Each structure stands twice: as structure tokens, then as C-alpha cells.
Amino acid sequence: NNHLDAFYSLKEFELSDRKIIVPLSYGESFKGLKDYLLSEGQKSFSLNNFFPIIDFMGRQDYNHLICNCSVAILNHNKQHAWGNILTFLYIGLKVFLNEKNPLYTYLTNLDIVVFEMNSLSQANIDSKLPFSSVKHNRSVLNANFGTEKVFQQTALLIDELIA
């Protein structure tokens, strides 16, 4: 997930009292990764800023936590965290994705407002996504992934299966 690259980028910015929430409860790619990321995060940021999630959280607690965020940085090269990305976009977070991630291209092709990791800057993390962009993203998300679209796609699938 390229956590360390994101850490190194964030170290350059004035974070004041902002929290860097780092979910680490989803498993480990190799033994010791979680401990290593915890150690590097604690070295890189103050204890007031670094907020690792090492245990699974209930959905309500997790949603409450992310609703207090304004920026989401997902530096994966691969297609990970799709549900989280959709949630972040819908609630209006400014989402930064690695431009190598196929989801970045997919979302930009849908005309959803997302940002490349290369555009990560003090000004970009200090400013919230404009409400006009939040509304636009919600509209595109509803048109492509909303209930009506899911019902349409399911009906087409069923028609094809029984034909």
C-alpha cells in the first residue's frame, strides 16, 4: 500500500493537530509489516498526529471516524479499498490516489473528482473539496453505482442467465 511513501510525503507538511489515520487491521502482506509501519509512523509523526488502527472497528465507529476527515490518501498501485474509496468520495473527502492504480483511471474516466498523489501539497491538504465537486461526485456515483443502476444491472444479468 506504499504507506512509507505516503509517510515521507506527509512529513513535509505542517499538520498541526490533524490526525493521520492509518488502517493496519486488514492483515499483513508479510510477517512484521504492521509492527514496522507502526514504528516508522511513530518516528515520523508526533503521538498527537499518528493514529494507527490496529484492531478491527465496528462499522458505526469507523464511519464516525472517517466522517471527521477531509482528506483520504490511498497510495496503492493495485485496486484496493474500493468500498472505502466510494464512501470517501460520497461523504466529500478529497481523495488522493496513486496514478498507477487502475481505479484512478477508472474514476477519472467517469469524471469523478480525484487527485493524483503527485498533487499532494500543503495547499491541497489544507483545503476541503469544494461542495460543487462533492455534489458532482455524488451525482456520478449515484448514476453509476446507485440502487437504480444496481437493479438495472441485476435485471440484465437475470435476463441473460434465463434466456
C-alpha positions in Angstrom: 0.0 0.0 0.0 3.1 2.2 -0.1 2.5 3.5 3.4 6.1 4.7 3.7 6.0 6.8 0.6 2.8 8.5 1.9 4.5 9.0 5.3 7.5 10.6 3.7 5.3 12.9 1.7 3.2 13.9 4.7 6.3 14.6 6.8 7.0 17.7 4.6 3.7 19.3 5.6 2.5 21.3 8.6 -0.1 19.1 10.2 -0.7 21.0 13.4 -3.3 18.9 15.3 -4.5 16.8 12.4 -4.6 13.1 12.8 -3.0 10.7 10.3 -5.3 7.7 10.5 -3.6 4.6 9.3 -5.7 1.4 9.0 -3.5 -1.6 9.7 -6.2 -4.0 10.8 -6.8 -5.6 7.4 -3.9 -8.1 7.6 -0.3 -8.3 6.8 1.5 -8.8 3.5 4.4 -10.3 5.3 5.2 -11.0 8.9 6.2 -7.9 10.8 4.8 -5.4 8.3 2.3 -3.9 10.8 5.0 -3.5 13.5 7.4 -1.9 11.0 4.7 0.6 9.9 3.8 1.4 13.5 7.5 2.0 14.3 8.0 4.2 11.2 4.8 6.1 11.8 5.7 6.8 15.4 9.2 8.0 14.3 7.8 10.2 11.5 4.9 11.9 13.4 4.1 13.0 16.9 1.9 10.8 19.0 -0.8 13.5 18.7 -0.8 13.1 14.9 -0.2 9.4 14.3 -3.4 7.3 14.8 -3.0 3.7 13.7 -6.0 1.4 13.6 -4.6 -2.0 14.6 -7.8 -3.7 15.6 -11.0 -4.1 13.6 -13.5 -1.4 14.3 -17.3 -1.7 14.2 -18.9 -0.1 11.1 -20.5 2.7 13.1 -17.3 3.7 14.9 -15.3 3.5 11.6 -17.9 5.7 9.8 -17.9 8.2 12.6 -14.1 8.3 12.4 -13.9 8.9 8.7 -16.7 11.5 8.7 -14.3 13.7 10.7 -11.7 13.5 7.9 -11.3 15.9 5.0 -8.6 14.1 3.0 -8.0 10.4 2.2 -4.7 9.2 0.8 -4.6 5.8 -0.7 -1.3 5.2 -2.3 -1.8 1.7 -3.6 -0.6 0.6 -7.1 -3.3 -2.0 -7.1 -7.1 -2.0 -6.9 -7.6 -2.0 -3.1 -10.2 -0.4 -0.8 -12.9 0.1 -3.5 -15.7 0.3 -0.9 -13.7 2.8 1.2 -12.9 4.9 -1.8 -16.6 5.1 -2.8 -17.5 6.0 0.7 -14.8 8.7 1.0 -16.0 10.2 -2.3 -19.6 10.1 -1.4 -19.1 11.8 2.0 -17.0 14.5 0.4 -13.4 13.7 1.2 -10.6 14.9 -1.1 -9.3 11.6 -2.3 -5.7 11.2 -3.4 -4.9 8.0 -5.4 -1.7 6.6 -6.9 -1.9 7.3 -10.7 -0.7 3.7 -11.3 -3.8 2.4 -9.6 -6.4 1.3 -12.2 -9.1 2.8 -10.0 -7.6 6.3 -10.6 -8.1 6.0 -14.3 -11.5 4.4 -13.9 -12.8 7.2 -11.7 -11.3 10.0 -13.8 -12.9 8.4 -16.9 -16.2 8.6 -15.1 -15.4 12.3 -14.5 -15.2 11.9 -10.7 -13.0 14.5 -9.0 -10.0 12.7 -7.5 -6.4 13.7 -7.2 -3.1 12.2 -8.1 -0.5 11.5 -5.3 1.8 13.9 -7.2 -0.6 16.7 -6.5 -0.3 16.2 -2.7 0.7 19.6 -1.3 0.2 21.7 1.8 -2.4 23.8 -0.1 -4.3 20.7 -1.2 -4.4 19.1 2.2 -5.4 22.4 3.8 -8.4 23.0 1.6 -11.5 20.9 1.5 -13.1 19.6 -1.6 -15.5 22.3 -2.9 -19.1 21.5 -2.3 -19.8 21.7 -6.0 -17.3 18.9 -6.6 -18.8 16.9 -3.7 -22.3 17.2 -5.3 -20.8 16.3 -8.7 -19.1 13.2 -7.3 -22.3 12.1 -5.6 -24.3 12.5 -8.8 -21.8 10.4 -10.8 -21.6 7.8 -8.1 -25.4 7.5 -7.9 -25.7 7.3 -11.7 -23.1 4.5 -11.9 -23.4 2.6 -8.6 -26.7 3.7 -7.0 -29.7 1.5 -6.2 -31.4 2.0 -9.6 -28.3 1.2 -11.5 -27.7 -2.0 -9.4 -31.3 -3.1 -10.1 -30.9 -2.5 -13.8 -27.7 -4.4 -14.0 -29.1 -7.3 -11.9 -32.2 -7.5 -14.2 -29.9 -7.6 -17.3 -27.9 -10.4 -15.6 -31.0 -12.4 -14.7 -32.4 -12.0 -18.2 -29.2 -13.2 -19.7 -29.0 -16.2 -17.4 -32.5 -17.4 -18.0 -32.5 -16.7 -21.8 
